[in-house]
Amino acid sequence: MKKLLISILVVAAANAAQAQNNSLSFSQSGNGNQAGFVSQKGTGNTGSIAVVGDNNRSGLDQRGTNERATITQRGNANTSNAIAYYGSDNQATITQNGESNYAFSTSYQASSNVLSIVQEGNNNSGRVGANYGSNYNALSLTQTGEGNRGQLLSFGSVNSTATLIQTGDGNQVGSGFKMGDWDLYSYQIQADQSQVFITQLGDNNAVGVKQGWGSFQTANVLQEGNSNLGHISTSGDNSAASLIQTGNGNESLVHASGNDNAASHLQTGNNNYGGANSYQGSNNTASLTQTGDGNQGGASAGRGDDNTVSVTQTGNQNRGYAEQSYGNGNQAMLTQLGDANDARLSQQGSFNSASLRQEGNNNRVEHLEYRYNPAIQRGDSNALTLTQTSDGNLLQFGQFGNGNSATITQGPLQ
């Protein structure tokens, strides 16, 4: 077997026109390996490339001050790139153990960036990026297992942090709403002080994260189990979205848009589906919590300001949806305890409040005339309080006008 071992040390003269204190250590062992591009400019740069195996390709380009880059590849047919342009105090680390892994790390016109990719296993892909004039970014991608794909990008943002950890096989981040589409989602665009944290533990999980125009945005995703699918999109100022899925075969859509909005979704169990949405307004909060199997739920704090919508499902095969269509200062809370309960509520207007609680099995709340359509509370300053206990209760409800109040209890006779 043909072996190649190269060690390079470059130290510029102290009185050079552009003071340099660069150091490069380069080593290859195996067949068909390529160093790719190696370039250093500036002061205090340190680069190290070590390749063990066959048909590996590596690249390193640093231009600036106090930049550090390390590329280590073990195995065969791995590809990596580490690039830092026009900045200072940048760090880039790429480590790949296994075969047929791909990694990409980039930073343009940015300072104080820390870029790190670690992949262990086979057939993993990764992207980490901080572009334009962004500063103080910390991007990290860690994948353990096989067949994982990841993507974290940040465009023109300041003080952004993105962290991705995938453990298992066949996990995807950046697939977005089209499964397997590499170029969609998992990015931050001109968002100041944005943070994205994604952790997937298990196999065949997929999540797409998108943060748009604005600042102070936060998106957190944790998926633990197998074959879970999550979508998160935040847009606007001070938006926050959080998704936690524990179990198998769960799917969630979380969206927060506007000013000072928050949306969160917690799923524990299997084959649950739901979403939380807060958009087109200020100080809206939507939360959905599902515990059990086969539940479907949705919480939407829609067009308006200072709306709060909360849906909690505990049990199996429950259906629960609560939405605030339009208006200000509304509150809606739906709680389901048991199995096969169905409740749907829509509020339209301002300063309305609704509290629905189902305890038991096979209880229903729906429209006055149309089955499987939501009960409606329309107008201003209306109030609804509903309690269903035992099994098989049905309420068909509609309240229209202003200043109305309804309290309803359904259950066994005392």
N, C-alpha and C positions, 0 to 999 in steps of 0.2 A: 504493500500500500504506500502510495506516495504521500509524504508528509511535508508540511511547510510550516516553519516557525520563524516569525519575523518580530523583532522588537525595535521600535523607533523612539528616539528621544530627541526632541527639538527644543533648543533654548536659544532665543535671540540675544544679540548683543545688548548690553545695558544702554548704550548710547544710540540705539536704532531710532529712526524717525518716528516710528510708532512702537512704544515700549511694549515688549511682549515677554511673557513668562509661561509659554505654552508647553505642555507635556503630553505626549501621545504614546501609549503602549498598545501594540497591535500584535495579535497572535492567531495563527490558524493551524489547525491540525485536521487532516482528512483529504478528500479529493473533491475537485470541482467547486471549491469555495471562492467567493468573490468578496473583495473588500468594499466594492461599490465606490462611493465617493467619500473621501476623508479630507476635510478642510477645517482649519482653525485660524482665526484672526482675532486680534485684540490682546488683552492682558489677563493673565492669571487663569487661562483655560486649561482644563485637564480632560483628556479623552482616553478611554480604554476600550478596546474591542477584543474579545476572545471568542473564537469559534471552534467547536469540536464536532466533527461529523462530516457529512458530505453534502455538496450542492447547497450550501448556505450563502446568503448574501447579506451584507451589512452596509450601513451608511452612517456617516457622522459629519455634521457641518455646524460649526459654532462661530459666531461673529459677535463679539461684545466683550464684556468684562466679567471676570469671576464665574464663568460658565463651567459646568461639570457635566460630563456625559459618560455613561458606561453601558456598553452593549455586550451581553453574554448569550451565546446560543449553543445549545447542546442538542445533538440529534441531527436529523437530515432535513434538507429542503425547507429551512426556516428563512424568513425574510424580515428585516427590521430597518427602520429609519429613525434617526433622531436629529432634529433640526431646531436651531435657535438663532434667530436673526435680530440684529440691531438692538439688542437689549443687554442687560447686565444682571449678574447674580442669578442666572438661570441654571436649573438642574434637570437632567433628563436621564432616566434609567430604564433600560429595556432588558429583561431577562426572559428567555424562552427555553424551556426544557421539554423535549419531545420532538415531534416531527410535523412538518407541513404547517407550522404556525406563521401567522403574519402579524406584524405590529407596526404602528405608525405613530410618531410623536412630533408635534410641531409647535412652534411659538414664533410669532412675527411681531417685530417692533414692540416687544413687551419686556418688562423687567420683573425680577423677583418671582419668576415662575418656577414651579416644581412639577415636572412631568414624569410619570412613572408608569410603566407597563410590566407586569409579571404574568406570564402564561406558563402553565405546567400541564402537560398532556399533549394531545395530538389534534391537528386540524382546528385550532382555535384562531380567531381573528380579533384584532383590536384596533381602535383608533382613539387617540387623545389629541385634542387640539385647543389652542388659544391663539386667536388671530387678531389682525388689525392692530390697534394701539392699546390693547388690553393690558392691565397691570395686576400684579399681586394675585395671579391665578394659581390654583393648586389642582391639578387633574391627575387622577390615579385610576388605573384599570388593573384588576387582578382576576384572573380566570384560572380555575383549577378543575380539570376534567377534560373532556373531549367534545369537539364540535360546538364550542361556545362562540358567540359573536357579540361584540360590544362596540359602542360608539358614544363618545362624549365630545362635544364640540362647543366652543364658546367664541362668539364673534363680537368684537368691539366692546367687551364688557370690562368692568373694573371690580376687583375684589370678589371674583367668582370662585366657587369651589364645587367640583364635581367628583364624586367617588363612586366607583362601580366595583362590586365583588360578586362573582358568580362561582358557585361550587356545585359541581355535578356535571351532567352532560346535556348537550343540545339546548342550552339556554340562549336567549336572544335579548339584546337591548338595542334599541334603535330600529326595531321592526315596525313600530308605529301601528297604524290602523290597517296596514297591509302586511300580513304575515310574510316574513322573509325578504321584504324590500329593504335592502341594505342602506339606502340613501335617505330614508325617512326618519324623522324624530330622534330623540335623545340629543338635543342641542339647545344652547342659549343664544339669543340674538339680541345684541345691543341692550342687554339687561345688566344693570349695575347691582353689585352686591348680591347676585343670585347664587343659590346653593342647590345642588342636586345630589341626593344620596340614594343609591340603588343597591340593594342586596338581594340576591336570589340564591336560595339553598335548595337543591333538588335537581330534577331533570325536566327538560323541555318546557321551561317557563319562558314567557315573553312579555316584554314591557316596552312601551314607547313613551318618552317624556319630551315635552316641547314647552319651552318658556319663550315668550315672545317679547314684545316691546314694553319696556318698563324697568323698574328697579325694585329692590328689596323682595324679590320673588324667592320662594322656597318650595321645592317639591321633594318629597321623601317617599320611597317605595321599598317595601320589604315583602318578598314572596318566599314562603317556606313550604315546600311540598313539591308536587309534580304537576305539570301541564296547567299551570295558572297563567292567566292573561290579564295584563293591566294596562290601562291607558291613562295618562295624566297630561293635562294641558293647562298652563297658567299664563295669563296675559293681563297686563295692567300693572298698577302700582300696589305694592304691599300685599300681593296675593299669596296665598299659601295653600298647598294641596298635599294631602298625605294619604297613602294607601298601604294597608297591611293585609296580606292574604296568607292564611295558614291552613293547609290542607291540600286537596287535589281537585283539579278541574274547575277552579273558580275563575270568574271574570268580573272585572270592575272597570268602570269609567269614572274618572274624577276630573272636574274642570273648575277652575276658579278664575274669574275675569273681572276687571274693573278696578276699583279702589278699595283697599282694606277688606277684601273678601277672603273667606276661608272655606275649604271643602275637605272633608275627610271621610274615609271608608275603611271599616274594619270587618274582615271576613274570617271566621273560624269554622272549619268544617269542609265539606266536599260539595262540588257542583252547585255552588251558590253564584248568583248573578245580581249585580246591582250597580248603582252609580250615585254620586253626589255631585251637585252642580250649584255653583253660585256665580251669577254673572249679571252684567249690565246694571250696576248699582254700587252702593257703598255700604260697608259694614254689614254685609250679608254673610250668614253662616249656614252651611248645610252639612249634616252628618248622617251617616248610615252605618249601623252596627248589625252584623248578622252572625249568629251562632247556631250551628246545626247543619243540616244537609238539605240541598235542593230548594233553598229559599230564593225569592226574587224580591228586590226592593229598590226604591228610589227616593231620594230627597233632593228637592230643588227649591232654592231660594232665588227667585227669578228677578224680573225687572222691577227695580225699586231700591229703597234704602232701609237699612236696619231691620231686615227680615231674618227670622231664625226658623229653620226646619230641621227636625230630628226624627229619625226612624230607627227603631230597635226591634230586632227579630230574634227570638230565642225559641228554637224548636226546629221542626222539619216541614218542608213543602209549604211555607207561608208565602203570601203575596202581600206586599205593603208598599204603597206609594203615597207620598204627600208632597204637594207642590204649592208654591206661592206664585201665581201667574203674573200678577202685577200689583203694585201698591207699596205702601210704606208701613213700617212698624208692626208687622204681623208676626204671629208665633203659631207654630203647628208642631205637635208632638204625637207620634204614633208609636204604640208599644204593643207587640204581639208576643204572647207567651202560650205555647202549645203547638199544635200541628194543623196544617191545612187551613189556616185562617186567611181571609182575604179582606183587605181594607184599602180603599182608595179615596183620597180627599184632595180637592182643589179649592184654594182660597183666592178670591178676586176682590181687591179693594184695599183699604187701609185700616190698621189698628184692630184687626180681627185676631181672635185666638181660638184654637181648637186643641182639645186633648182627647185622644182616642186610645182606649186600652182594651185589648182582647185577651182574656184568660180562658183557655179551654181549646176546643177543637172545632173546626168547620164553621166558624163564625164569619159573617160577611157584613161589610159596609159598602154601599154602592149608591148609584144615582137613583133619583125618584122613579124614573121611567125606563132607563136603559141599563140592562145588566152589564156588569164588567166595565161600566163607566164610573168615573169618580163622583162621590157625593160633593155637592157644591155649597159653599158659603160665600155669598156675593153681596158686597156692600161695604159699609164702614162700621167699625165698633161693634161687630157681632161676636158672640161667644158660643162655643159648642163644647160640651163635656159628655163623653160617652164611655160607659163601662159595660162590657159584655163578659159575663161569667158563665160557666158550664159550656154546653156544646150546642151547635146548630142554630145559633141566633142569627137573625137577619134584620138589618136596618137599612131602609131606603130613605135617604135624607136629602133635603134641600132647604136652605135658609137664605132669603133674599130681602134686601132692604138695609136699614140702618138701626143700630142699637138693639138688635134682637139677642135673646139669650135662650139656649136650650140645654137642658140637663136630662140625659137619658141613661137608664140602667136596665139592662136585660140580663136575666138570670133566673134561677129557681126561686119559687115562692118560699118565703120564710114561714 
